[in-house]
Amino acid sequence: MPSNSAATITLKQWLKAATATLAQSLAWQPVSGDAVSARREASSVLLAAIGKTHAWLLTWPDACLSTDELARADAWLARRAAGEPLAYLRGEQEFWSLSLQVAPGILVPRADTECLVEQALLRIASTGAVRVLDLGTGSGAIALAIAHERRQAQVFAADRSALAVAVAQTNAARLSLALSCRESDWFSAFAGDRFDVIVSNPPYIAEDDPHLAALKFEPIQALAAADFGLADLREIIRQAPKHLSMNGYLLLEHGHDQAAAVRELLQQAGFVDVCSTRDFGGNERVTGGRWTGVSDDDA
């Protein structure tokens, strides 16, 4: 690992040593998908630590790091090598071209979740006061992306974590987007409310999934669920009809191998037009359906 004991060290020298450090560790690599090169990740850590761009790095590879920059880059590299998400180090993550504040205890938004946003936007008119609810909002990523694209929509968000609610509200204020966010265990804070579209990226990883070890820095309650990862998906589907308007949509993100199970749960609950959509990696990632009736409780 680069040492801050050196009198001077250039960006190029730091990157060479940092690349070697990351190459010896697997903890920082993505849980699934194509592996990221150690050189690329080292560059991301360095640029985040010193607040520069890739273009600047290419132009000034022989520039020397200041004492403070070197100390911060070394500390961030050690944390990244241990598997801590880069988003936590820099305190932000881009999602749907929006810069979102994130913090330990808040799930880091993933690119695949943009597929859920896309499917929601297809079902939300560009005009009119459509009511949208995002369950388990975390940083507010999904809700704020929808609010950004559908300015006339009334967008609500819920999370059982008070920290998540605070971060989502902060992000909404920073982006000047209208968002009503409540602390809620799924629908508990929305008694009597109905929505035209309900979206959720709930916990869906099985509790004994070995991949969880690589996600140890993120909140387990936002990742794992009982019943082979289906417990929260099942509960949302069970409760959703009481909160959907006639012909309203429920759209859910889930694991790469859960689409068939989620389709079956939706169909058993009385949803129609049930279908799944693939993510950027070709996996069935989002499943949804349309509600045409009323719940048994309302009959």
C-alpha positions as CSV (number, residue, x, y, z in Angstrom):
1,M,0.0,0.0,0.0
2,P,1.3,3.5,-0.7
3,S,3.0,5.0,2.3
4,N,2.5,8.6,3.5
5,S,6.0,8.5,5.0
6,A,7.5,9.4,1.6
7,A,8.6,13.0,1.1
8,T,6.8,13.2,-2.3
9,I,4.8,10.7,-4.4
10,T,3.3,11.4,-7.8
11,L,-0.1,10.3,-8.9
12,K,1.4,7.8,-11.2
13,Q,3.5,6.2,-8.4
14,W,0.6,6.1,-6.0
15,L,-1.6,4.4,-8.7
16,K,1.0,1.8,-9.4
17,A,1.3,0.8,-5.7
18,A,-2.5,1.1,-5.1
19,T,-3.2,-1.2,-8.1
20,A,-0.9,-3.8,-6.6
21,T,-2.7,-3.5,-3.3
22,L,-6.1,-4.0,-4.8
23,A,-4.9,-6.9,-7.0
24,Q,-4.1,-8.8,-3.8
25,S,-7.7,-8.5,-2.5
26,L,-11.0,-9.7,-3.7
27,A,-13.2,-8.0,-1.1
28,W,-13.8,-4.9,-3.2
29,Q,-14.9,-6.7,-6.4
30,P,-18.6,-6.7,-7.4
31,V,-20.6,-9.6,-6.0
32,S,-21.8,-10.5,-9.5
33,G,-21.1,-9.4,-13.1
34,D,-17.8,-8.6,-14.8
35,A,-14.8,-8.1,-12.6
36,V,-13.5,-4.5,-12.3
37,S,-9.8,-3.9,-13.0
38,A,-7.6,-3.1,-10.0
39,R,-6.1,-0.1,-12.0
40,R,-9.5,1.3,-12.7
41,E,-10.7,1.0,-9.1
42,A,-7.4,2.5,-7.8
43,S,-8.0,5.5,-10.1
44,S,-11.6,5.9,-8.8
45,V,-10.4,5.9,-5.2
46,L,-7.6,8.4,-5.9
47,L,-9.8,10.8,-7.9
48,A,-12.5,10.7,-5.2
49,A,-9.9,11.3,-2.5
50,I,-8.4,14.4,-4.2
51,G,-11.5,15.7,-5.9
52,K,-10.1,15.6,-9.5
53,T,-11.4,14.2,-12.8
54,H,-10.0,11.4,-15.0
55,A,-9.1,14.1,-17.6
56,W,-7.0,15.9,-15.0
57,L,-5.3,12.6,-14.0
58,L,-4.4,11.9,-17.7
59,T,-3.0,15.4,-18.1
60,W,-1.0,15.6,-14.9
61,P,0.2,12.0,-14.0
62,D,3.4,13.3,-12.6
63,A,1.8,15.8,-10.2
64,C,2.7,15.2,-6.6
65,L,0.1,14.6,-3.9
66,S,0.0,16.9,-0.9
67,T,0.5,15.5,2.5
68,D,-3.2,15.7,3.2
69,E,-4.2,14.2,-0.2
70,L,-1.8,11.3,0.3
71,A,-3.1,10.6,3.8
72,R,-6.7,10.6,2.6
73,A,-5.9,8.5,-0.5
74,D,-4.1,5.9,1.6
75,A,-6.9,5.7,4.2
76,W,-9.5,5.4,1.5
77,L,-7.6,2.7,-0.3
78,A,-7.3,0.6,2.9
79,R,-11.1,0.9,3.4
80,R,-11.8,0.1,-0.2
81,A,-9.5,-2.9,-0.2
82,A,-11.5,-4.2,2.8
83,G,-14.7,-4.0,0.7
84,E,-16.2,-0.8,1.9
85,P,-18.2,0.7,-1.0
86,L,-16.6,3.7,-2.7
87,A,-19.9,5.5,-2.3
88,Y,-19.5,5.5,1.5
89,L,-16.0,7.0,1.2
90,R,-17.1,9.9,-1.0
91,G,-20.5,10.2,0.6
92,E,-22.5,10.1,-2.6
93,Q,-23.5,7.9,-5.5
94,E,-24.9,8.8,-8.9
95,F,-28.2,7.2,-9.9
96,W,-30.3,8.2,-12.9
97,S,-27.8,11.1,-13.5
98,L,-28.7,12.4,-10.0
99,S,-26.0,12.8,-7.3
100,L,-27.4,11.3,-4.2
101,Q,-26.1,11.5,-0.7
102,V,-25.4,8.1,0.9
103,A,-24.0,7.0,4.2
104,P,-23.3,3.8,6.1
105,G,-26.6,2.3,7.0
106,I,-28.1,3.2,3.7
107,L,-28.1,0.8,0.8
108,V,-26.0,2.0,-2.1
109,P,-28.1,2.4,-5.3
110,R,-27.2,0.0,-8.1
111,A,-27.4,0.6,-11.8
112,D,-29.7,-2.4,-12.3
113,T,-32.3,-0.6,-10.2
114,E,-32.7,2.0,-13.0
115,C,-34.6,-0.8,-14.9
116,L,-37.3,-0.4,-12.2
117,V,-37.4,3.3,-12.8
118,E,-37.8,2.8,-16.5
119,Q,-40.7,0.4,-16.1
120,A,-42.4,2.8,-13.7
121,L,-42.0,5.7,-16.1
122,L,-43.6,3.7,-18.9
123,R,-46.7,3.5,-16.7
124,I,-46.8,7.1,-15.5
125,A,-48.2,9.7,-17.8
126,S,-46.1,12.8,-18.4
127,T,-49.0,15.0,-17.3
128,G,-51.5,14.7,-14.5
129,A,-51.3,14.2,-10.8
130,V,-50.5,10.5,-10.7
131,R,-49.8,9.2,-7.2
132,V,-46.6,7.1,-6.8
133,L,-45.3,5.3,-3.8
134,D,-41.7,3.9,-3.3
135,L,-41.5,1.4,-0.5
136,G,-38.1,0.9,1.2
137,T,-36.7,4.0,-0.4
138,G,-33.3,4.1,1.2
139,S,-31.5,7.1,-0.2
140,G,-34.6,8.0,-2.2
141,A,-33.0,7.0,-5.5
142,I,-36.1,5.4,-7.2
143,A,-38.6,8.0,-5.9
144,L,-36.4,11.0,-6.8
145,A,-35.6,9.6,-10.3
146,I,-39.4,9.3,-10.9
147,A,-40.0,12.8,-9.4
148,H,-37.3,14.2,-11.6
149,E,-38.9,12.8,-14.8
150,R,-42.5,13.2,-13.9
151,R,-42.8,16.7,-12.3
152,Q,-46.6,16.6,-12.1
153,A,-46.6,13.3,-10.2
154,Q,-47.2,13.2,-6.4
155,V,-44.3,11.0,-5.2
156,F,-44.3,9.4,-1.8
157,A,-41.6,7.4,-0.2
158,A,-41.4,5.1,2.8
159,D,-38.7,3.4,4.8
160,R,-38.7,1.7,8.2
161,S,-35.3,3.3,8.9
162,A,-35.4,6.8,10.3
163,L,-31.9,7.4,8.9
164,A,-33.1,6.5,5.4
165,V,-36.1,8.8,5.7
166,A,-33.7,11.7,6.7
167,V,-31.3,11.0,3.9
168,A,-34.0,10.7,1.3
169,Q,-35.5,14.0,2.5
170,T,-32.1,15.7,2.4
171,N,-31.5,14.4,-1.2
172,A,-34.9,15.7,-2.2
173,A,-34.1,19.2,-0.8
174,R,-30.6,19.2,-2.4
175,L,-32.2,18.3,-5.8
176,S,-35.2,20.7,-5.4
177,L,-37.6,17.8,-6.0
178,A,-41.0,17.3,-4.3
179,L,-41.0,14.2,-2.2
180,S,-43.2,13.2,0.8
181,C,-41.2,10.7,2.8
182,R,-42.5,8.8,5.9
183,E,-41.1,6.4,8.4
184,S,-43.2,3.3,7.7
185,D,-43.0,-0.5,7.9
186,W,-44.1,-1.1,4.3
187,F,-47.7,0.3,4.2
188,S,-48.2,1.0,7.9
189,A,-48.1,4.8,7.6
190,F,-50.4,4.9,4.6
191,A,-53.7,3.5,6.0
192,G,-56.5,4.4,3.6
193,D,-54.1,5.8,0.9
194,R,-54.2,4.6,-2.6
195,F,-51.7,5.0,-5.4
196,D,-51.6,4.7,-9.2
197,V,-48.1,3.1,-9.1
198,I,-46.3,1.4,-6.3
199,V,-42.6,0.5,-6.7
200,S,-40.2,-1.3,-4.5
201,N,-36.7,-2.7,-4.3
202,P,-37.1,-4.7,-1.1
203,P,-34.7,-7.1,0.6
204,Y,-34.6,-10.2,-1.6
205,I,-31.3,-12.0,-0.9
206,A,-31.7,-15.3,0.9
207,E,-30.5,-15.2,4.5
208,D,-27.9,-17.9,3.9
209,D,-26.6,-16.6,0.5
210,P,-22.8,-16.6,0.6
211,H,-22.7,-13.3,-1.4
212,L,-23.9,-11.5,1.8
213,A,-20.4,-11.8,3.2
214,A,-19.1,-9.4,0.4
215,L,-21.8,-6.9,1.3
216,K,-21.0,-6.7,5.0
217,F,-20.7,-2.9,5.0
218,E,-24.2,-2.4,3.8
219,P,-27.3,-2.8,6.0
220,I,-28.3,-6.4,6.2
221,Q,-32.0,-5.5,6.8
222,A,-32.0,-3.8,3.4
223,L,-30.5,-6.9,1.7
224,A,-31.7,-10.2,3.1
225,A,-35.1,-11.7,3.7
226,A,-36.5,-14.9,5.0
227,D,-38.2,-17.6,2.9
228,F,-35.3,-17.8,0.4
229,G,-35.4,-14.1,0.0
230,L,-39.2,-13.9,-0.9
231,A,-40.7,-12.9,2.5
232,D,-40.8,-9.2,1.9
233,L,-41.8,-9.5,-1.7
234,R,-44.7,-11.8,-0.6
235,E,-45.8,-9.3,2.1
236,I,-45.8,-6.3,-0.3
237,I,-47.8,-8.3,-2.9
238,R,-50.3,-9.3,-0.1
239,Q,-50.8,-5.7,1.1
240,A,-50.6,-3.8,-2.2
241,P,-54.2,-4.3,-3.4
242,K,-55.5,-2.3,-0.5
243,H,-53.3,0.6,-1.6
244,L,-53.7,0.5,-5.4
245,S,-56.1,2.6,-7.4
246,M,-58.2,0.7,-10.0
247,N,-55.8,-0.4,-12.8
248,G,-52.9,0.7,-10.7
249,Y,-49.5,-1.0,-11.1
250,L,-47.2,-2.8,-8.6
251,L,-43.6,-3.1,-9.8
252,L,-40.9,-5.0,-7.9
253,E,-37.2,-5.5,-8.2
254,H,-36.0,-9.0,-7.2
255,G,-33.2,-11.5,-7.5
256,H,-32.0,-12.9,-10.9
257,D,-33.6,-16.3,-10.2
258,Q,-36.8,-15.1,-8.5
259,A,-38.9,-13.8,-11.5
260,A,-41.0,-17.0,-11.9
261,A,-41.8,-17.1,-8.2
262,V,-42.8,-13.4,-8.1
263,R,-45.0,-13.8,-11.2
264,E,-46.8,-16.6,-9.5
265,L,-47.3,-14.6,-6.3
266,L,-48.7,-11.7,-8.3
267,Q,-51.1,-13.9,-10.3
268,Q,-52.3,-15.7,-7.1
269,A,-53.0,-12.3,-5.6
270,G,-55.2,-11.4,-8.6
271,F,-52.9,-9.1,-10.6
272,V,-53.2,-9.2,-14.4
273,D,-50.8,-8.3,-17.2
274,V,-48.0,-9.9,-15.1
275,C,-44.6,-9.7,-16.8
276,S,-40.9,-9.5,-16.1
277,T,-38.2,-7.2,-17.6
278,R,-34.5,-8.0,-17.9
279,D,-31.7,-5.8,-16.5
280,F,-28.6,-4.6,-18.2
281,G,-27.0,-8.0,-17.6
282,G,-29.8,-9.9,-19.3
283,N,-31.3,-11.2,-16.0
284,E,-35.0,-11.0,-15.2
285,R,-34.9,-8.2,-12.6
286,V,-38.2,-6.4,-12.4
287,T,-41.7,-8.0,-12.3
288,G,-45.0,-6.3,-12.1
289,G,-48.7,-6.5,-12.7
290,R,-51.9,-4.4,-12.9
291,W,-54.6,-4.4,-10.2
292,T,-58.1,-4.4,-11.7
293,G,-60.3,-5.2,-8.7
294,V,-60.7,-4.5,-5.0
295,S,-59.2,-6.3,-2.1
296,D,-61.2,-8.8,0.0
297,D,-61.2,-6.2,2.8
298,D,-62.9,-3.7,0.7
299,A,-65.5,-6.0,-0.8
